[in-house]
Amino acid sequence: MTENDHRAAVVTGASSGIGRATAARLAAQGWTVYALARRAERLQSLVDEVPEGTGTVIPLPADVTDTADVERVREQVEAAGRVDTVLCIAGGARGTDRVADGRLEDWDWMYRVNVLGTLNVTQAFLPMLRATGRGTLLILTSTAALASYEGGGGYNAAKMGQHGLAGALRLEEAEHNVRVIEVLPGLVHTEEFSLNRLRGDQQAAEKVYAGVENPLTADDVADVCTYAVSAPHHVNLDQVVMRPVAQASQFKLIRKSQ
Ligand code: 8X3
């Protein structure tokens, strides 16, 4: 038994990528995980993967952008037992258009899922986190929150918005002993991130990672998130920027010739 064995967390975006890997990692370390995502069948496959004798994954299909849905889930979590930790991992990018050509519906979607989704989940669970006397809220943003790049305008705006929310929240919640952790990954090779961003174009999505030696994986980010929420409560990793070595900055990505 470790001191985290009894702990319980809500993880959003748990159907794929970093959210799924983090939910699985926490459960493997003995946590009770309330796994949120829209796709119920994918949540079920996550439940089926958790080895016996470890923690538990409880699937809660919900859309983080829908306030009523999030409230319904909060009631379910409260009825089942409390959580002291919430990880807002749901998010994503849509489109690589320049600002001049950006589609309003893409910008709207990115703002809703990254910023308003985080807001909904935060507002729903903060009273519970405060009530534990030692709550933890982790928000997954991106290095896109630190530097703009061409074709990234809508995603930069959304991630910078989410980054702004995390900063204000950390200041506001410290007196309630709720720590606010922001993890900002760079290039992470997941099944769906670039595919969604590039509107389902598999070839274009693969080119994003072509020749890059060891882009980060969802498991790499899950490891960091798991450590950050498991560290002794007075330790706040308030901003963790993580990139693959091959990506020394947003503007220096080493690709080996193929
Ligand atoms: C994704 C990282 O480099 O595509 O969050 O903006 S990047």
Residues whose N, C-alpha, C, O or C-beta is under 5 A from the ligand:
A	BS01	8X3	T141 S142 A144 P185 G186 L187
